[in-house]
């Protein structure tokens, strides 16, 4: 039985008459320990899809399940990492992580919870910054705190909604590698949302394109049978990586191309005749009444004396 299962799910927003359908016919199954990345255009419904699994929204049709049970709301078995870190600014790194640990493991002793918090602080290499506030951290460090806080809850599924989109390229690459290594150590089931094909292929066991079909639906999955650990420098020269990248990009581009609106337009030439300015004097030009139109030309019959 899949750990995560979505069957025939659809979701839209708005009132009748002004409603926008975002997702349709979503079918997804994820096995325990799998790393799945969903790739799609911005605004295509990726966040809505991950929110169906997190329980923040409910499907209008179909069903979303975890461990065979219908998802009816958020729960500690699904940890969600947002794009904007979502750290409490008045709490330190340690306190932000402890907030989640204290809520989930209420029956543990204070010493057990503290030890658990520090395990994840060290995992994301933030021990020197443990007593700093979010405002004292870089963007990359804040995202590490968000990941550590979520992992500290020991969720069955780690959900990441474009977690690195706000970071610069170098920091992004570093955290991609760190999260990949954390996954290899823990084998937590991961669903990652991104609009970056290279990021998807670097991280995933399986990549699924979210096709911008308005409403969006999932395309055929692409199995990423590249050896781990993956080195981005080596991948750039790997023919298999290049083939997978081309397949993924072409799938998204083809779906986008099919959605371009097509219409036929009847064009009419302007009803104006050009003026011969070389045959008029300045006074005639100033006194002219406007452009001469083809529709003003009239046929006249005149008698010509023989």
C-alpha positions, 0 to 999 in steps of 0.5 A, spaced: 500 500 500 502 506 498 504 511 503 501 517 500 495 516 495 491 521 491 485 518 486 481 523 481 482 529 485 480 536 483 480 543 486 478 550 484 477 556 488 472 562 488 464 562 487 460 560 482 460 564 476 467 566 477 470 560 479 477 558 477 479 550 477 486 549 478 487 541 478 483 536 475 484 528 475 490 528 480 492 521 481 499 520 485 502 514 489 508 515 493 512 509 496 515 509 503 522 512 503 521 515 496 524 522 493 519 525 488 519 531 485 513 535 481 516 540 476 511 545 473 510 552 471 509 558 476 502 559 477 500 552 475 497 549 481 503 546 485 502 549 491 495 547 491 497 540 490 502 540 496 496 543 500 492 537 498 497 532 501 498 537 507 491 537 509 491 545 508 485 544 503 480 539 501 479 536 494 473 538 491 472 531 488 477 525 489 480 523 495 487 524 498 490 518 503 496 517 507 497 510 510 490 508 507 486 513 511 483 519 508 487 526 509 482 531 513 487 536 516 494 537 517 498 533 522 505 531 525 505 525 520 506 530 514 511 536 515 511 542 511 517 546 509 514 553 506 518 558 501 518 563 506 521 560 512 515 561 517 520 562 523 518 566 529 522 572 529 523 573 537 525 566 538 532 563 537 534 557 532 534 553 538 527 555 540 524 555 533 526 548 533 524 546 540 517 549 539 515 544 534 518 538 538 515 540 545 508 540 541 509 533 538 513 530 543 509 532 550 510 526 553 518 526 553 522 529 559 525 536 558 532 533 557 529 528 552 526 534 548 533 538 548 537 532 546 532 531 540 533 539 538 540 539 538 540 533 534 537 536 528 541 543 530 547 539 528 544 535 522 543 542 519 550 545 521 547 550 525 550 549 532 554 556 532 548 559 530 543 556 535 542 562 540 541 567 534 535 570 532 532 569 525 534 576 523 541 575 525 541 569 520 542 569 512 537 566 508 540 559 507 541 559 514 534 560 515 531 555 511 536 550 514 532 552 521 525 551 517 528 544 515 531 542 521 524 544 525 520 540 520 525 534 520 525 534 528 517 532 528 519 525 525 514 526 520 512 520 515 512 525 509 517 531 508 513 536 504 517 542 501 514 547 497 519 550 493 523 551 499 530 554 495 526 559 490 528 565 494 536 563 495 542 565 490 544 560 486 550 558 490 547 557 497 541 554 493 546 548 490 549 547 497 542 546 501 540 542 495 546 537 497 545 538 504 538 536 504 539 530 499 544 527 504 540 528 510 534 524 506 540 519 504 541 518 512 534 518 514 530 515 508 524 520 510 519 520 504 520 526 500 515 530 496 519 536 493 515 542 489 519 546 484 520 549 477 527 548 476 528 541 472 535 541 473 534 541 481 528 535 480 533 531 476 539 532 481 534 530 487 529 525 485 528 518 484 522 520 480 520 526 477 513 528 475 511 534 470 505 538 472 502 540 466 499 547 465 492 544 462 488 549 465 486 546 470 493 542 471 494 535 471 500 530 472 503 528 466 507 521 466 512 520 471 520 520 469 524 515 473 531 518 474 536 512 474 542 516 476 547 513 481 547 516 488 550 520 491 550 525 485 555 530 483 552 536 479 559 537 475 559 530 473 551 530 471 552 536 466 556 531 462 552 525 463 548 523 457 543 520 461 542 526 465 542 530 458 536 525 455 532 526 462 533 533 462 531 534 454 525 529 455 522 533 462 523 540 458 520 538 452 514 535 456 513 541 459 514 546 453 509 541 449 504 542 454 504 549 454 504 550 447 498 546 446 495 551 451 496 557 447 490 561 445 488 560 437 483 565 434 482 567 427 482 575 426 479 578 419 483 584 418 481 590 414 485 595 410 484 602 412 479 606 408 484 612 406 487 614 400 494 617 400 495 624 398 500 627 393 503 632 396 507 634 390 502 637 386 498 641 392 501 648 394 501 650 401 495 654 401 491 648 399 495 643 404 493 648 410 485 648 407 484 641 406 478 638 410 482 631 411 484 625 408 481 622 402 477 616 403 476 610 398 468 610 400 468 617 398 469 616 390 463 616 386 461 614 379 459 619 375 456 619 368 457 625 363 456 627 356 461 628 352 460 632 345 462 628 339 
